[in-house]
Amino acid sequence: MKASHHQKLNKFYSILRWMVHPVVVFVTLQIIWLAITLMWVFWFLESFQEIAKIAEIVGSSYLDNQYALIILIVGCILLGMLLVGTVMLFVTSQKQSHLMSQHKSFLSSVTHELRSPLASLQLTFETMKTRQIDGDTRNKMLEMAMEDIERLTRLVDQILVSSRLDRGLRGFSEEAEHLCLGEFIKTTALRAQWLDPDIEKRLEIICPQELEIHVPIPVMRLIISNLVENAIKYSPKGNPIKILVTLKEGMITIAVKDDGFGLSSADKKRIFRMFHRASITQKKAIPGTGLGLFIVKSLAKTLGGHAWAESPGKDKGSTFYLSFPVT
């Protein structure tokens, strides 16, 4: 009996939450608004003759059909303007609410991303301070501390770069340099060993030999590292990650393909937005800040190119593309 009563209460609260949802309330109000407007129009049209008689009795001679039509049109325009204003306010409030939710999620993610390396650093230095450690163990602990510091540095750099890009500042002070693209991709991808120590085994890079490009190295490093880290996070451990580089008609295309969780049609439209994270992140508890692909998309424009994603659907893998002209 208690279980049945509890289920009924849950069902009642679920219906109540649905009824007071902002979208439901807004749609209901607009239906009422439209119904009142139509009732007013019909009332005015039906009552016009009586209004004209009253006007004639009181000595008003200017209330004719043309004047009535003007009143009706002006009234409808005013009501329409109020309706449009209400819709705009609602859309704006929904966007603001969604943005606030994304900011909260971002703060939670950043807090988690900061806590892990900081806790590791604290434990490392406390151990080195309070215990006698042999040279080899001490060196290993220092290497671990350096990895944590690099991880923190990458996170801070991503936040700073994304903030800069969000304000429309796309220029970088670093001069463009020549680099061998295939070797650069491999070196940059292997820096993601903090996410997956076995990344070298699952990584396949296909790139024309001795292909050189002229780009700012920090920009290209941020793009490649974010694409590789994204592939690692959103695919099961051990699944292959393939990076294919092609050169055609003066355009270089870099494709990073994984056989992971894939993307829904909704995620494909929003995945490059700032703070947006795929819907599967909560279910799979995937770490991240929602900045990586935003940075990729924005930095692609600094190279004169663009970035996009393709996926057959959920659990069918995804491919992220970067295309830019050879310089």
DOBALUM-186619 format. One record per residue (C-alpha): residue number from 1; chain; x, y, z. Coordinates in steps of 0.1 Angstrom, whole numbers, plus 5000, padded with zeros to 4 digits. Example, Ala and Ser with C-alpha at 12.3 -4.5 7.8 and 13.67 -1.06 7.14 Angstrom:
REM DOBALUM-186619
<kollo resi="1" chain="A" X="5123" Y="4955" Z="5078"/>
<kollo resi="2" chain="A" X="5137" Y="4989" Z="5071"/>
REM end
This chain:
REM DOBALUM-186619
<kollo resi="1" chain="A" X="5000" Y="5000" Z="5000"/>
<kollo resi="2" chain="A" X="5028" Y="5024" Z="5009"/>
<kollo resi="3" chain="A" X="5046" Y="5017" Z="4977"/>
<kollo resi="4" chain="A" X="5014" Y="5023" Z="4957"/>
<kollo resi="5" chain="A" X="5008" Y="5056" Z="4975"/>
<kollo resi="6" chain="A" X="5044" Y="5066" Z="4969"/>
<kollo resi="7" chain="A" X="5041" Y="5059" Z="4932"/>
<kollo resi="8" chain="A" X="5009" Y="5080" Z="4930"/>
<kollo resi="9" chain="A" X="5026" Y="5109" Z="4948"/>
<kollo resi="10" chain="A" X="5055" Y="5107" Z="4923"/>
<kollo resi="11" chain="A" X="5031" Y="5106" Z="4894"/>
<kollo resi="12" chain="A" X="5012" Y="5136" Z="4908"/>
<kollo resi="13" chain="A" X="5045" Y="5156" Z="4914"/>
<kollo resi="14" chain="A" X="5057" Y="5147" Z="4879"/>
<kollo resi="15" chain="A" X="5024" Y="5160" Z="4863"/>
<kollo resi="16" chain="A" X="5026" Y="5191" Z="4885"/>
<kollo resi="17" chain="A" X="5062" Y="5198" Z="4874"/>
<kollo resi="18" chain="A" X="5052" Y="5194" Z="4838"/>
<kollo resi="19" chain="A" X="5023" Y="5218" Z="4842"/>
<kollo resi="20" chain="A" X="5044" Y="5246" Z="4857"/>
<kollo resi="21" chain="A" X="5072" Y="5241" Z="4832"/>
<kollo resi="22" chain="A" X="5081" Y="5275" Z="4816"/>
<kollo resi="23" chain="A" X="5074" Y="5263" Z="4781"/>
<kollo resi="24" chain="A" X="5040" Y="5248" Z="4791"/>
<kollo resi="25" chain="A" X="5030" Y="5280" Z="4810"/>
<kollo resi="26" chain="A" X="5041" Y="5302" Z="4780"/>
<kollo resi="27" chain="A" X="5022" Y="5282" Z="4754"/>
<kollo resi="28" chain="A" X="4991" Y="5282" Z="4776"/>
<kollo resi="29" chain="A" X="4993" Y="5319" Z="4781"/>
<kollo resi="30" chain="A" X="4997" Y="5325" Z="4743"/>
<kollo resi="31" chain="A" X="4966" Y="5303" Z="4736"/>
<kollo resi="32" chain="A" X="4946" Y="5324" Z="4761"/>
<kollo resi="33" chain="A" X="4960" Y="5356" Z="4746"/>
<kollo resi="34" chain="A" X="4951" Y="5345" Z="4711"/>
<kollo resi="35" chain="A" X="4916" Y="5334" Z="4722"/>
<kollo resi="36" chain="A" X="4910" Y="5368" Z="4739"/>
<kollo resi="37" chain="A" X="4922" Y="5387" Z="4708"/>
<kollo resi="38" chain="A" X="4899" Y="5367" Z="4685"/>
<kollo resi="39" chain="A" X="4870" Y="5372" Z="4709"/>
<kollo resi="40" chain="A" X="4876" Y="5410" Z="4709"/>
<kollo resi="41" chain="A" X="4877" Y="5411" Z="4671"/>
<kollo resi="42" chain="A" X="4845" Y="5392" Z="4667"/>
<kollo resi="43" chain="A" X="4828" Y="5413" Z="4695"/>
<kollo resi="44" chain="A" X="4839" Y="5445" Z="4678"/>
<kollo resi="45" chain="A" X="4826" Y="5434" Z="4644"/>
<kollo resi="46" chain="A" X="4793" Y="5423" Z="4657"/>
<kollo resi="47" chain="A" X="4788" Y="5453" Z="4680"/>
<kollo resi="48" chain="A" X="4799" Y="5479" Z="4655"/>
<kollo resi="49" chain="A" X="4764" Y="5488" Z="4643"/>
<kollo resi="50" chain="A" X="4752" Y="5493" Z="4679"/>
<kollo resi="51" chain="A" X="4783" Y="5515" Z="4685"/>
<kollo resi="52" chain="A" X="4775" Y="5535" Z="4654"/>
<kollo resi="53" chain="A" X="4739" Y="5541" Z="4666"/>
<kollo resi="54" chain="A" X="4752" Y="5552" Z="4700"/>
<kollo resi="55" chain="A" X="4776" Y="5576" Z="4683"/>
<kollo resi="56" chain="A" X="4748" Y="5590" Z="4662"/>
<kollo resi="57" chain="A" X="4727" Y="5596" Z="4693"/>
<kollo resi="58" chain="A" X="4755" Y="5615" Z="4711"/>
<kollo resi="59" chain="A" X="4762" Y="5635" Z="4679"/>
<kollo resi="60" chain="A" X="4794" Y="5619" Z="4667"/>
<kollo resi="61" chain="A" X="4795" Y="5619" Z="4629"/>
<kollo resi="62" chain="A" X="4830" Y="5605" Z="4623"/>
<kollo resi="63" chain="A" X="4824" Y="5569" Z="4633"/>
<kollo resi="64" chain="A" X="4820" Y="5552" Z="4599"/>
<kollo resi="65" chain="A" X="4831" Y="5519" Z="4585"/>
<kollo resi="66" chain="A" X="4865" Y="5533" Z="4575"/>
<kollo resi="67" chain="A" X="4872" Y="5546" Z="4609"/>
<kollo resi="68" chain="A" X="4861" Y="5513" Z="4625"/>
<kollo resi="69" chain="A" X="4885" Y="5494" Z="4603"/>
<kollo resi="70" chain="A" X="4913" Y="5517" Z="4614"/>
<kollo resi="71" chain="A" X="4905" Y="5511" Z="4650"/>
<kollo resi="72" chain="A" X="4904" Y="5473" Z="4644"/>
<kollo resi="73" chain="A" X="4938" Y="5473" Z="4625"/>
<kollo resi="74" chain="A" X="4955" Y="5495" Z="4651"/>
<kollo resi="75" chain="A" X="4942" Y="5473" Z="4679"/>
<kollo resi="76" chain="A" X="4954" Y="5442" Z="4662"/>
<kollo resi="77" chain="A" X="4988" Y="5457" Z="4655"/>
<kollo resi="78" chain="A" X="4992" Y="5467" Z="4692"/>
<kollo resi="79" chain="A" X="4982" Y="5433" Z="4704"/>
<kollo resi="80" chain="A" X="5006" Y="5417" Z="4678"/>
<kollo resi="81" chain="A" X="5034" Y="5439" Z="4691"/>
<kollo resi="82" chain="A" X="5027" Y="5428" Z="4727"/>
<kollo resi="83" chain="A" X="5027" Y="5392" Z="4715"/>
<kollo resi="84" chain="A" X="5060" Y="5395" Z="4697"/>
<kollo resi="85" chain="A" X="5075" Y="5413" Z="4727"/>
<kollo resi="86" chain="A" X="5064" Y="5385" Z="4750"/>
<kollo resi="87" chain="A" X="5078" Y="5359" Z="4727"/>
<kollo resi="88" chain="A" X="5112" Y="5377" Z="4725"/>
<kollo resi="89" chain="A" X="5113" Y="5381" Z="4763"/>
<kollo resi="90" chain="A" X="5105" Y="5344" Z="4767"/>
<kollo resi="91" chain="A" X="5132" Y="5333" Z="4742"/>
<kollo resi="92" chain="A" X="5158" Y="5356" Z="4758"/>
<kollo resi="93" chain="A" X="5150" Y="5343" Z="4793"/>
<kollo resi="94" chain="A" X="5152" Y="5307" Z="4781"/>
<kollo resi="95" chain="A" X="5186" Y="5314" Z="4766"/>
<kollo resi="96" chain="A" X="5198" Y="5331" Z="4797"/>
<kollo resi="97" chain="A" X="5186" Y="5302" Z="4818"/>
<kollo resi="98" chain="A" X="5204" Y="5277" Z="4795"/>
<kollo resi="99" chain="A" X="5236" Y="5298" Z="4796"/>
<kollo resi="100" chain="A" X="5234" Y="5299" Z="4834"/>
<kollo resi="101" chain="A" X="5230" Y="5261" Z="4835"/>
<kollo resi="102" chain="A" X="5261" Y="5258" Z="4812"/>
<kollo resi="103" chain="A" X="5281" Y="5281" Z="4834"/>
<kollo resi="104" chain="A" X="5272" Y="5261" Z="4865"/>
<kollo resi="105" chain="A" X="5282" Y="5229" Z="4847"/>
<kollo resi="106" chain="A" X="5315" Y="5245" Z="4836"/>
<kollo resi="107" chain="A" X="5324" Y="5256" Z="4871"/>
<kollo resi="108" chain="A" X="5317" Y="5221" Z="4884"/>
<kollo resi="109" chain="A" X="5338" Y="5206" Z="4857"/>
<kollo resi="110" chain="A" X="5367" Y="5230" Z="4862"/>
<kollo resi="111" chain="A" X="5366" Y="5224" Z="4899"/>
<kollo resi="112" chain="A" X="5369" Y="5187" Z="4894"/>
<kollo resi="113" chain="A" X="5396" Y="5191" Z="4868"/>
<kollo resi="114" chain="A" X="5416" Y="5213" Z="4891"/>
<kollo resi="115" chain="A" X="5411" Y="5192" Z="4922"/>
<kollo resi="116" chain="A" X="5426" Y="5160" Z="4908"/>
<kollo resi="117" chain="A" X="5461" Y="5173" Z="4898"/>
<kollo resi="118" chain="A" X="5462" Y="5196" Z="4929"/>
<kollo resi="119" chain="A" X="5455" Y="5167" Z="4952"/>
<kollo resi="120" chain="A" X="5481" Y="5146" Z="4935"/>
<kollo resi="121" chain="A" X="5507" Y="5174" Z="4938"/>
<kollo resi="122" chain="A" X="5499" Y="5179" Z="4974"/>
<kollo resi="123" chain="A" X="5503" Y="5142" Z="4981"/>
<kollo resi="124" chain="A" X="5536" Y="5140" Z="4962"/>
<kollo resi="125" chain="A" X="5552" Y="5169" Z="4980"/>
<kollo resi="126" chain="A" X="5539" Y="5159" Z="5014"/>
<kollo resi="127" chain="A" X="5554" Y="5124" Z="5009"/>
<kollo resi="128" chain="A" X="5587" Y="5138" Z="4998"/>
<kollo resi="129" chain="A" X="5588" Y="5161" Z="5028"/>
<kollo resi="130" chain="A" X="5579" Y="5136" Z="5055"/>
<kollo resi="131" chain="A" X="5596" Y="5105" Z="5043"/>
<kollo resi="132" chain="A" X="5630" Y="5094" Z="5033"/>
<kollo resi="133" chain="A" X="5628" Y="5083" Z="4997"/>
<kollo resi="134" chain="A" X="5655" Y="5068" Z="4975"/>
<kollo resi="135" chain="A" X="5667" Y="5086" Z="4944"/>
<kollo resi="136" chain="A" X="5648" Y="5065" Z="4918"/>
<kollo resi="137" chain="A" X="5615" Y="5068" Z="4936"/>
<kollo resi="138" chain="A" X="5621" Y="5105" Z="4941"/>
<kollo resi="139" chain="A" X="5627" Y="5110" Z="4904"/>
<kollo resi="140" chain="A" X="5595" Y="5091" Z="4895"/>
<kollo resi="141" chain="A" X="5575" Y="5113" Z="4919"/>
<kollo resi="142" chain="A" X="5590" Y="5144" Z="4904"/>
<kollo resi="143" chain="A" X="5580" Y="5132" Z="4869"/>
<kollo resi="144" chain="A" X="5545" Y="5126" Z="4882"/>
<kollo resi="145" chain="A" X="5544" Y="5161" Z="4897"/>
<kollo resi="146" chain="A" X="5556" Y="5176" Z="4864"/>
<kollo resi="147" chain="A" X="5528" Y="5158" Z="4845"/>
<kollo resi="148" chain="A" X="5503" Y="5172" Z="4870"/>
<kollo resi="149" chain="A" X="5517" Y="5207" Z="4865"/>
<kollo resi="150" chain="A" X="5515" Y="5203" Z="4827"/>
<kollo resi="151" chain="A" X="5479" Y="5192" Z="4831"/>
<kollo resi="152" chain="A" X="5471" Y="5223" Z="4852"/>
<kollo resi="153" chain="A" X="5489" Y="5245" Z="4827"/>
<kollo resi="154" chain="A" X="5469" Y="5231" Z="4798"/>
<kollo resi="155" chain="A" X="5437" Y="5237" Z="4817"/>
<kollo resi="156" chain="A" X="5446" Y="5273" Z="4825"/>
<kollo resi="157" chain="A" X="5457" Y="5279" Z="4789"/>
<kollo resi="158" chain="A" X="5424" Y="5265" Z="4776"/>
<kollo resi="159" chain="A" X="5404" Y="5288" Z="4798"/>
<kollo resi="160" chain="A" X="5425" Y="5319" Z="4789"/>
<kollo resi="161" chain="A" X="5425" Y="5311" Z="4751"/>
<kollo resi="162" chain="A" X="5387" Y="5304" Z="4751"/>
<kollo resi="163" chain="A" X="5380" Y="5337" Z="4769"/>
<kollo resi="164" chain="A" X="5402" Y="5355" Z="4744"/>
<kollo resi="165" chain="A" X="5384" Y="5338" Z="4715"/>
<kollo resi="166" chain="A" X="5350" Y="5345" Z="4729"/>
<kollo resi="167" chain="A" X="5358" Y="5382" Z="4730"/>
<kollo resi="168" chain="A" X="5367" Y="5380" Z="4693"/>
<kollo resi="169" chain="A" X="5404" Y="5383" Z="4697"/>
<kollo resi="170" chain="A" X="5418" Y="5358" Z="4672"/>
<kollo resi="171" chain="A" X="5453" Y="5372" Z="4666"/>
<kollo resi="172" chain="A" X="5483" Y="5355" Z="4682"/>
<kollo resi="173" chain="A" X="5517" Y="5371" Z="4689"/>
<kollo resi="174" chain="A" X="5535" Y="5340" Z="4679"/>
<kollo resi="175" chain="A" X="5551" Y="5341" Z="4644"/>
<kollo resi="176" chain="A" X="5543" Y="5313" Z="4619"/>
<kollo resi="177" chain="A" X="5569" Y="5286" Z="4616"/>
<kollo resi="178" chain="A" X="5577" Y="5257" Z="4593"/>
<kollo resi="179" chain="A" X="5569" Y="5223" Z="4607"/>
<kollo resi="180" chain="A" X="5567" Y="5187" Z="4595"/>
<kollo resi="181" chain="A" X="5530" Y="5180" Z="4600"/>
<kollo resi="182" chain="A" X="5531" Y="5142" Z="4604"/>
<kollo resi="183" chain="A" X="5559" Y="5143" Z="4630"/>
<kollo resi="184" chain="A" X="5542" Y="5173" Z="4648"/>
<kollo resi="185" chain="A" X="5509" Y="5154" Z="4650"/>
<kollo resi="186" chain="A" X="5525" Y="5123" Z="4665"/>
<kollo resi="187" chain="A" X="5545" Y="5143" Z="4690"/>
<kollo resi="188" chain="A" X="5515" Y="5163" Z="4701"/>
<kollo resi="189" chain="A" X="5492" Y="5133" Z="4702"/>
<kollo resi="190" chain="A" X="5516" Y="5114" Z="4725"/>
<kollo resi="191" chain="A" X="5514" Y="5142" Z="4750"/>
<kollo resi="192" chain="A" X="5479" Y="5129" Z="4758"/>
<kollo resi="193" chain="A" X="5494" Y="5100" Z="4777"/>
<kollo resi="194" chain="A" X="5481" Y="5115" Z="4809"/>
<kollo resi="195" chain="A" X="5446" Y="5105" Z="4796"/>
<kollo resi="196" chain="A" X="5456" Y="5072" Z="4782"/>
<kollo resi="197" chain="A" X="5491" Y="5057" Z="4788"/>
<kollo resi="198" chain="A" X="5485" Y="5033" Z="4759"/>
<kollo resi="199" chain="A" X="5477" Y="5060" Z="4733"/>
<kollo resi="200" chain="A" X="5507" Y="5051" Z="4712"/>
<kollo resi="201" chain="A" X="5493" Y="5016" Z="4706"/>
<kollo resi="202" chain="A" X="5459" Y="5027" Z="4695"/>
<kollo resi="203" chain="A" X="5470" Y="5056" Z="4674"/>
<kollo resi="204" chain="A" X="5473" Y="5054" Z="4636"/>
<kollo resi="205" chain="A" X="5486" Y="5084" Z="4617"/>
<kollo resi="206" chain="A" X="5484" Y="5086" Z="4579"/>
<kollo resi="207" chain="A" X="5501" Y="5117" Z="4565"/>
<kollo resi="208" chain="A" X="5521" Y="5124" Z="4533"/>
<kollo resi="209" chain="A" X="5558" Y="5122" Z="4540"/>
<kollo resi="210" chain="A" X="5577" Y="5154" Z="4545"/>
<kollo resi="211" chain="A" X="5545" Y="5175" Z="4543"/>
<kollo resi="212" chain="A" X="5555" Y="5209" Z="4557"/>
<kollo resi="213" chain="A" X="5532" Y="5238" Z="4566"/>
<kollo resi="214" chain="A" X="5538" Y="5273" Z="4578"/>
<kollo resi="215" chain="A" X="5516" Y="5281" Z="4609"/>
<kollo resi="216" chain="A" X="5519" Y="5294" Z="4645"/>
<kollo resi="217" chain="A" X="5530" Y="5263" Z="4664"/>
<kollo resi="218" chain="A" X="5509" Y="5270" Z="4696"/>
<kollo resi="219" chain="A" X="5477" Y="5273" Z="4675"/>
<kollo resi="220" chain="A" X="5483" Y="5240" Z="4657"/>
<kollo resi="221" chain="A" X="5493" Y="5223" Z="4690"/>
<kollo resi="222" chain="A" X="5461" Y="5234" Z="4707"/>
<kollo resi="223" chain="A" X="5440" Y="5222" Z="4678"/>
<kollo resi="224" chain="A" X="5456" Y="5187" Z="4675"/>
<kollo resi="225" chain="A" X="5458" Y="5181" Z="4713"/>
<kollo resi="226" chain="A" X="5421" Y="5190" Z="4717"/>
<kollo resi="227" chain="A" X="5410" Y="5168" Z="4689"/>
<kollo resi="228" chain="A" X="5431" Y="5138" Z="4701"/>
<kollo resi="229" chain="A" X="5420" Y="5143" Z="4737"/>
<kollo resi="230" chain="A" X="5384" Y="5145" Z="4726"/>
<kollo resi="231" chain="A" X="5388" Y="5112" Z="4707"/>
<kollo resi="232" chain="A" X="5403" Y="5095" Z="4738"/>
<kollo resi="233" chain="A" X="5375" Y="5107" Z="4761"/>
<kollo resi="234" chain="A" X="5346" Y="5098" Z="4738"/>
<kollo resi="235" chain="A" X="5357" Y="5063" Z="4728"/>
<kollo resi="236" chain="A" X="5362" Y="5031" Z="4749"/>
<kollo resi="237" chain="A" X="5397" Y="5024" Z="4761"/>
<kollo resi="238" chain="A" X="5417" Y="5005" Z="4736"/>
<kollo resi="239" chain="A" X="5396" Y="5014" Z="4705"/>
<kollo resi="240" chain="A" X="5417" Y="5027" Z="4676"/>
<kollo resi="241" chain="A" X="5421" Y="5064" Z="4668"/>
<kollo resi="242" chain="A" X="5429" Y="5072" Z="4632"/>
<kollo resi="243" chain="A" X="5443" Y="5105" Z="4620"/>
<kollo resi="244" chain="A" X="5443" Y="5110" Z="4583"/>
<kollo resi="245" chain="A" X="5459" Y="5140" Z="4566"/>
<kollo resi="246" chain="A" X="5452" Y="5148" Z="4529"/>
<kollo resi="247" chain="A" X="5463" Y="5175" Z="4506"/>
<kollo resi="248" chain="A" X="5441" Y="5185" Z="4477"/>
<kollo resi="249" chain="A" X="5438" Y="5217" Z="4456"/>
<kollo resi="250" chain="A" X="5459" Y="5237" Z="4481"/>
<kollo resi="251" chain="A" X="5438" Y="5227" Z="4511"/>
<kollo resi="252" chain="A" X="5450" Y="5205" Z="4540"/>
<kollo resi="253" chain="A" X="5424" Y="5183" Z="4557"/>
<kollo resi="254" chain="A" X="5430" Y="5166" Z="4590"/>
<kollo resi="255" chain="A" X="5405" Y="5140" Z="4600"/>
<kollo resi="256" chain="A" X="5405" Y="5125" Z="4635"/>
<kollo resi="257" chain="A" X="5383" Y="5093" Z="4635"/>
<kollo resi="258" chain="A" X="5373" Y="5072" Z="4665"/>
<kollo resi="259" chain="A" X="5350" Y="5042" Z="4669"/>
<kollo resi="260" chain="A" X="5334" Y="5056" Z="4701"/>
<kollo resi="261" chain="A" X="5301" Y="5068" Z="4714"/>
<kollo resi="262" chain="A" X="5292" Y="5088" Z="4684"/>
<kollo resi="263" chain="A" X="5270" Y="5120" Z="4682"/>
<kollo resi="264" chain="A" X="5233" Y="5126" Z="4680"/>
<kollo resi="265" chain="A" X="5220" Y="5150" Z="4654"/>
<kollo resi="266" chain="A" X="5214" Y="5176" Z="4681"/>
<kollo resi="267" chain="A" X="5249" Y="5173" Z="4694"/>
<kollo resi="268" chain="A" X="5264" Y="5177" Z="4659"/>
<kollo resi="269" chain="A" X="5248" Y="5211" Z="4656"/>
<kollo resi="270" chain="A" X="5260" Y="5223" Z="4691"/>
<kollo resi="271" chain="A" X="5292" Y="5204" Z="4698"/>
<kollo resi="272" chain="A" X="5314" Y="5234" Z="4688"/>
<kollo resi="273" chain="A" X="5296" Y="5259" Z="4710"/>
<kollo resi="274" chain="A" X="5313" Y="5272" Z="4741"/>
<kollo resi="275" chain="A" X="5306" Y="5251" Z="4772"/>
<kollo resi="276" chain="A" X="5284" Y="5226" Z="4753"/>
<kollo resi="277" chain="A" X="5291" Y="5190" Z="4761"/>
<kollo resi="278" chain="A" X="5276" Y="5159" Z="4744"/>
<kollo resi="279" chain="A" X="5245" Y="5144" Z="4761"/>
<kollo resi="280" chain="A" X="5264" Y="5112" Z="4769"/>
<kollo resi="281" chain="A" X="5289" Y="5129" Z="4792"/>
<kollo resi="282" chain="A" X="5267" Y="5126" Z="4823"/>
<kollo resi="283" chain="A" X="5258" Y="5090" Z="4817"/>
<kollo resi="284" chain="A" X="5294" Y="5080" Z="4811"/>
<kollo resi="285" chain="A" X="5309" Y="5104" Z="4836"/>
<kollo resi="286" chain="A" X="5333" Y="5118" Z="4810"/>
<kollo resi="287" chain="A" X="5356" Y="5146" Z="4823"/>
<kollo resi="288" chain="A" X="5359" Y="5179" Z="4805"/>
<kollo resi="289" chain="A" X="5351" Y="5216" Z="4804"/>
<kollo resi="290" chain="A" X="5332" Y="5220" Z="4772"/>
<kollo resi="291" chain="A" X="5360" Y="5243" Z="4758"/>
<kollo resi="292" chain="A" X="5381" Y="5221" Z="4736"/>
<kollo resi="293" chain="A" X="5360" Y="5219" Z="4705"/>
<kollo resi="294" chain="A" X="5351" Y="5256" Z="4708"/>
<kollo resi="295" chain="A" X="5388" Y="5264" Z="4707"/>
<kollo resi="296" chain="A" X="5393" Y="5241" Z="4677"/>
<kollo resi="297" chain="A" X="5365" Y="5258" Z="4657"/>
<kollo resi="298" chain="A" X="5377" Y="5293" Z="4666"/>
<kollo resi="299" chain="A" X="5414" Y="5286" Z="4659"/>
<kollo resi="300" chain="A" X="5405" Y="5270" Z="4626"/>
<kollo resi="301" chain="A" X="5393" Y="5304" Z="4615"/>
<kollo resi="302" chain="A" X="5426" Y="5320" Z="4624"/>
<kollo resi="303" chain="A" X="5442" Y="5296" Z="4599"/>
<kollo resi="304" chain="A" X="5417" Y="5306" Z="4573"/>
<kollo resi="305" chain="A" X="5399" Y="5273" Z="4575"/>
<kollo resi="306" chain="A" X="5370" Y="5257" Z="4593"/>
<kollo resi="307" chain="A" X="5362" Y="5226" Z="4615"/>
<kollo resi="308" chain="A" X="5332" Y="5203" Z="4615"/>
<kollo resi="309" chain="A" X="5321" Y="5169" Z="4628"/>
<kollo resi="310" chain="A" X="5304" Y="5139" Z="4612"/>
<kollo resi="311" chain="A" X="5288" Y="5108" Z="4629"/>
<kollo resi="312" chain="A" X="5265" Y="5080" Z="4617"/>
<kollo resi="313" chain="A" X="5248" Y="5082" Z="4651"/>
<kollo resi="314" chain="A" X="5251" Y="5071" Z="4687"/>
<kollo resi="315" chain="A" X="5276" Y="5043" Z="4693"/>
<kollo resi="316" chain="A" X="5288" Y="5044" Z="4657"/>
<kollo resi="317" chain="A" X="5319" Y="5066" Z="4662"/>
<kollo resi="318" chain="A" X="5326" Y="5101" Z="4649"/>
<kollo resi="319" chain="A" X="5351" Y="5120" Z="4628"/>
<kollo resi="320" chain="A" X="5362" Y="5155" Z="4634"/>
<kollo resi="321" chain="A" X="5377" Y="5175" Z="4605"/>
<kollo resi="322" chain="A" X="5400" Y="5205" Z="4602"/>
<kollo resi="323" chain="A" X="5405" Y="5221" Z="4568"/>
<kollo resi="324" chain="A" X="5428" Y="5250" Z="4560"/>
<kollo resi="325" chain="A" X="5448" Y="5264" Z="4531"/>
<kollo resi="326" chain="A" X="5485" Y="5256" Z="4526"/>
<kollo resi="327" chain="A" X="5507" Y="5286" Z="4534"/>
REM end
